[in-house]
């Protein structure tokens, strides 16, 4: 982990949410991740609201939860009974949802409000670790199913003003997301590919010597990075990072490096 200056209100955070509900079930393979999430929370000013961009929601256009009391979506299967009894009764934030809708519209991005959709585990797993009291209003924003990196950076740029309102913006994904490889035997070659992509991503997100134009181009062309498609056969768990970068438009203040489920992964705080 590299050090950074004092964290101001309106932080932006890209983090890992782990394998389904496992971080909330005491899984030992997730303990490092849980420790990092709790550690970073202690450095944040308490937000007035939270916006989560989840890897587990894709729509044809950016879609925003606008209900007052969203239910939970247990969007995983094959886990113990208690996985489907998890509660996180955080209130929705219709006013914030409308503000996000308007900010996107001002940037020429057609968006949609959804008053019925609940919160998926990309929101409730990390937030139950970060803010277990569930008393901070939350809004969830979808990815766009085109999965175009530049489009997601532009969405982030449109939302930059939310930081002035002390909204915590979280991109909830995973910097390594090859499900097959999580359960495959570890090999020297596999570890080298995992580490090479992580080194590239850390450098891209935190190197102060890069111009913002260079950083943005690297993120747009992320699949040219070493072992990119090994680490992300499909990019939905990486794209919340692009939204976060679009909001922040600067080098990350802190980088968190961990091993989770046998793979190296990283999180970023702006």
C-alpha positions in Angstrom: 0.0 0.0 0.0 1.4 3.4 -0.8 0.7 6.4 1.3 -1.3 9.4 0.5 -2.4 12.7 1.9 -5.4 13.2 4.2 -8.5 12.0 2.5 -11.1 14.6 1.8 -14.9 14.3 1.7 -16.2 13.1 -1.7 -13.7 10.2 -2.1 -13.7 7.9 -5.1 -12.9 4.2 -4.5 -12.5 1.2 -6.8 -12.5 -2.0 -4.8 -13.0 -5.7 -4.9 -16.2 -7.3 -3.6 -15.0 -10.9 -3.6 -16.7 -14.1 -4.5 -20.4 -13.8 -4.1 -21.4 -13.5 -0.4 -18.2 -15.2 0.8 -16.7 -12.1 2.5 -19.8 -12.0 4.7 -19.7 -15.7 5.6 -16.3 -15.7 7.3 -14.4 -17.2 4.4 -10.7 -17.3 5.3 -9.6 -16.7 1.7 -11.3 -13.3 1.9 -9.8 -12.1 5.2 -7.1 -9.9 3.6 -9.8 -8.2 1.5 -12.1 -7.7 4.5 -9.2 -6.1 6.4 -8.3 -3.7 3.6 -12.0 -2.7 3.1 -12.3 -1.9 6.8 -9.0 -0.1 6.9 -9.8 2.2 4.0 -13.2 3.0 5.5 -11.5 4.4 8.6 -9.7 6.9 6.4 -12.9 8.3 4.8 -15.0 11.2 5.9 -18.5 9.9 6.6 -20.4 10.4 3.3 -23.8 12.0 3.0 -24.7 9.4 0.4 -23.1 6.6 -1.5 -23.1 5.9 -5.3 -22.1 2.4 -6.3 -21.2 1.3 -9.8 -21.6 -2.4 -9.7 -20.1 -5.0 -12.1 -23.3 -7.0 -11.7 -25.7 -4.7 -13.5 -25.7 -4.0 -17.2 -28.3 -2.1 -19.2 -28.5 -0.6 -22.7 -28.1 2.9 -21.2 -26.8 4.0 -17.8 -29.6 3.2 -15.3 -30.0 4.5 -11.8 -31.9 3.1 -8.8 -34.4 5.7 -7.7 -36.5 3.8 -5.2 -36.8 4.9 -1.5 -36.3 1.5 0.0 -34.6 -0.9 -2.4 -34.7 -4.6 -1.7 -31.7 -6.9 -2.0 -31.0 -9.0 -5.1 -29.2 -12.3 -4.2 -27.6 -12.6 -7.6 -25.5 -15.7 -6.8 -26.3 -19.3 -6.5 -25.0 -22.5 -4.8 -24.2 -20.8 -1.4 -25.5 -21.7 2.1 -29.0 -20.8 3.2 -27.8 -17.8 5.2 -26.5 -16.2 2.0 -30.0 -15.6 1.0 -31.0 -14.1 4.4 -28.4 -11.3 4.4 -30.0 -7.9 5.2 -28.8 -4.4 4.3 -31.7 -2.1 4.7 -30.0 1.1 3.5 -32.4 3.8 2.3 -32.5 4.8 -1.3 -31.8 8.4 -2.4 -34.3 9.5 -5.0 -33.0 13.1 -5.0 -29.5 11.9 -5.7 -30.7 9.6 -8.4 -32.4 12.5 -10.1 -29.2 14.6 -9.8 -27.2 11.8 -11.4 -29.8 11.5 -14.2 -29.6 15.2 -14.9 -25.8 15.4 -14.8 -25.6 12.6 -17.3 -28.2 14.3 -19.5 -26.2 17.6 -19.4 -23.2 15.7 -20.7 -25.3 14.3 -23.6 -25.6 10.9 -22.1 -29.1 9.4 -22.2 -29.9 7.7 -18.9 -32.8 6.0 -17.2 -34.3 5.9 -13.7 -35.5 2.6 -12.2 -37.7 2.9 -9.1 -38.1 -0.9 -8.8 -34.7 -2.5 -8.9 -33.0 -3.5 -5.7 -29.3 -3.5 -4.7 -27.2 -6.4 -5.9 -24.2 -8.0 -4.0 -21.8 -5.6 -5.7 -23.3 -3.0 -3.4 -24.4 -4.8 -0.2 -21.3 -7.1 0.2 -18.8 -4.2 0.5 -21.1 -1.8 2.2 -22.1 -4.3 4.9 -18.4 -4.4 5.7 -17.8 -0.7 5.4 -21.0 0.7 7.0 -22.8 -2.1 8.8 -25.4 0.3 10.3 -26.9 0.7 6.8 -27.9 4.2 7.6 -26.3 6.1 4.7 -28.6 6.6 1.6 -27.4 4.6 -1.4 -27.9 4.7 -5.2 -26.7 2.1 -7.7 -25.6 2.9 -11.2 -25.5 0.3 -14.0 -22.8 -0.4 -16.5 -23.6 0.0 -20.2 -23.8 -3.4 -21.9 -21.7 -2.2 -24.8 -18.8 -2.5 -22.4 -16.9 0.3 -24.1 -14.2 1.7 -21.8 -14.3 5.2 -23.2 -18.0 5.4 -22.7 -17.6 4.5 -19.0 -14.9 7.1 -18.5 -17.2 9.7 -20.0 -20.0 8.6 -17.6 -17.5 9.2 -14.7 -16.5 12.7 -16.1 -20.2 13.6 -16.1 -20.6 12.8 -12.4 -17.5 14.6 -11.1 -19.6 17.3 -9.4 -21.0 14.7 -7.0 -17.8 14.9 -5.0 -18.7 18.5 -3.9 -21.7 17.0 -2.2 -19.7 14.6 -0.1 -21.0 11.6 -2.1 -18.7 8.6 -1.8 -18.4 7.0 -5.2 -17.5 3.3 -5.3 -16.7 1.2 -8.3 -17.4 -2.3 -7.1 -15.6 -4.9 -9.2 -12.4 -7.0 -9.1 -9.1 -6.2 -10.8 -8.7 -9.9 -11.5 -11.8 -11.7 -12.7 -11.2 -15.0 -14.4 -13.6 -17.4 -12.6 -12.1 -20.5 -14.1 -8.6 -19.6 -12.9 -9.8 -18.9 -9.3 -10.4 -22.6 -9.1 -7.5 -23.9 -11.2 -4.2 -25.2 -9.8 -1.8 -22.3 -9.3 1.1 -22.4 -11.8 4.2 -20.2 -12.2 2.9 -19.1 -15.6 -0.5 -18.2 -14.2 0.9 -16.2 -11.3 3.3 -14.3 -13.7 0.3 -13.3 -15.9 -1.7 -12.2 -12.9 1.2 -10.2 -11.5 2.1 -8.6 -14.9 -1.4 -7.2 -15.4 -1.5 -6.0 -11.8 1.8 -4.2 -12.2 0.5 -2.5 -15.4 -2.8 -1.5 -13.7 -1.1 -0.1 -10.6 1.3 1.9 -12.7 -1.5 3.2 -15.0 -3.7 4.3 -12.0 -1.0 5.7 -9.7 2.0 6.9 -11.7 2.3 10.6 -11.2 4.6 10.9 -14.2 1.8 10.0 -16.6 -0.3 12.8 -18.1 -4.0 12.4 -17.7 -4.3 12.0 -21.5 -1.8 9.1 -21.3 -3.5 7.6 -18.3 -6.9 7.8 -20.1 -5.5 6.3 -23.3 -4.0 3.4 -21.4 -7.3 2.7 -19.7 -9.2 2.9 -23.0 -6.8 0.4 -24.5 -6.6 -1.7 -21.4 -6.8 -5.0 -23.4 -3.4 -4.2 -24.8 -1.9 -4.6 -21.3 0.1 -7.7 -20.5 -2.2 -10.7 -19.9 -5.2 -8.5 -20.1 -7.6 -11.1 -21.4 -6.3 -13.8 -19.1 -7.2 -11.6 -16.1 -10.5 -10.3 -17.7 -12.0 -12.6 -20.3 -14.9 -10.3 -20.0 -14.4 -6.7 -18.7 -17.4 -6.0 -16.6 -15.5 -6.3 -13.3 -12.8 -3.8 -14.6 -15.2 -1.1 -16.0 -16.3 0.3 -12.7 -12.6 1.4 -12.4 -13.1 3.4 -15.7 -16.1 5.2 -14.2 -14.0 6.0 -11.1 -11.2 7.3 -13.1 -13.5 9.5 -15.1 -14.8 11.1 -11.9 -11.3 11.6 -10.5 -9.1 12.4 -13.5 -5.9 12.2 -11.5 -3.5 9.6 -10.2 -4.9 7.5 -7.3 -3.8 8.7 -3.9 -3.6 5.2 -2.5 -3.2 1.7 -3.9 -4.1 -1.4 -1.9 -2.6 -4.7 -3.0 -3.8 -8.0 -1.7 -4.1 -11.7 -2.4 -7.6 -13.0 -2.5 -8.8 -16.5 -3.4 -5.2 -17.2 -4.5 -4.9 -14.2 -6.9 -3.3 -10.8 -6.6 -5.7 -7.9 -6.8 -5.7 -4.2 -6.2 -8.0 -1.4 -5.1 -7.6 2.4 -5.6 -8.6 5.5 -3.7 -8.8 9.0 -5.1 
